[in-house]
Amino acid sequence: MELELSQGRVYGSRYYTVKPVINWWDRGYSTSNPWRDMVQWCIDTFGPTPIDGVFTPSEQWYANDSKFWFRNEADRTMFVLRWA
């Protein structure tokens, strides 16, 4: 799976982003859901994030806009190593 790395800002704070490129059409009849698995891994690893997502300032991570947003670059690196 391809992972696109970038940066963005949430309430003025820098976040390191990862956009997984998931080709849903090639998944066929698979019942697995990579996005759901990634979110669950983040919850298990970094703890839960608010339901309202990026509308809560200063969280450690968010899942929003087809991307994962990490406040710490090291957290993004752990995510990339897990899902690359």
C-alpha positions as CSV (number, residue, x, y, z in Angstrom):
1,M,0.0,0.0,0.0
2,E,1.3,3.5,-0.8
3,L,1.5,6.0,2.0
4,E,1.7,9.7,1.1
5,L,3.5,11.8,3.7
6,S,2.9,15.5,4.2
7,Q,2.5,18.1,6.9
8,G,-0.4,20.3,7.9
9,R,-1.6,22.6,10.7
10,V,-4.4,22.1,13.2
11,Y,-5.1,25.3,15.3
12,G,-1.7,26.6,14.3
13,S,0.2,23.5,15.5
14,R,2.2,21.4,13.0
15,Y,1.0,17.9,12.4
16,Y,2.7,15.2,10.3
17,T,0.3,13.4,8.0
18,V,-0.1,10.1,6.3
19,K,-2.6,9.5,3.5
20,P,-3.0,5.8,2.8
21,V,-3.7,5.1,-0.8
22,I,-6.2,2.3,-0.6
23,N,-7.5,0.9,-3.9
24,W,-10.9,-0.2,-2.8
25,W,-11.8,-1.5,-6.3
26,D,-9.0,-4.0,-6.3
27,R,-10.1,-5.4,-2.9
28,G,-12.7,-7.6,-4.5
29,Y,-14.9,-9.5,-2.0
30,S,-12.4,-9.1,0.9
31,T,-14.1,-8.4,4.2
32,S,-11.0,-6.7,5.6
33,N,-11.1,-2.9,5.9
34,P,-7.6,-1.4,6.0
35,W,-8.8,2.1,7.2
36,R,-10.7,0.6,10.1
37,D,-7.6,-1.6,11.0
38,M,-5.4,1.5,10.9
39,V,-7.7,3.5,13.2
40,Q,-7.9,0.6,15.6
41,W,-4.1,0.3,15.7
42,C,-3.8,4.0,16.4
43,I,-6.3,3.7,19.3
44,D,-4.4,0.7,20.7
45,T,-1.0,2.4,20.3
46,F,-1.7,6.1,21.1
47,G,-5.0,6.0,22.8
48,P,-8.4,7.2,21.7
49,T,-9.0,10.5,19.9
50,P,-12.1,12.6,20.3
51,I,-15.1,11.8,18.1
52,D,-15.2,15.4,16.9
53,G,-11.7,14.9,15.4
54,V,-9.7,17.9,14.5
55,F,-12.2,20.2,16.1
56,T,-10.6,19.4,19.5
57,P,-7.2,21.2,19.7
58,S,-3.9,19.7,20.7
59,E,-4.7,16.0,20.4
60,Q,-1.8,13.5,19.8
61,W,-3.4,12.1,16.7
62,Y,-6.5,12.5,14.4
63,A,-8.1,10.6,11.6
64,N,-9.6,13.2,9.2
65,D,-9.8,14.1,5.5
66,S,-8.6,10.6,4.4
67,K,-5.4,11.2,6.4
68,F,-3.9,10.3,9.8
69,W,-2.5,13.4,11.6
70,F,0.2,13.0,14.2
71,R,1.5,15.7,16.5
72,N,4.8,14.0,16.9
73,E,6.9,13.0,13.9
74,A,8.1,9.8,15.7
75,D,4.4,8.7,16.0
76,R,4.0,9.1,12.3
77,T,7.2,7.1,11.7
78,M,5.9,4.3,13.9
79,F,2.7,4.3,11.8
80,V,4.6,4.2,8.6
81,L,6.8,1.3,9.7
82,R,3.7,-0.6,10.8
83,W,1.7,-0.1,7.6
84,A,4.4,0.2,4.9
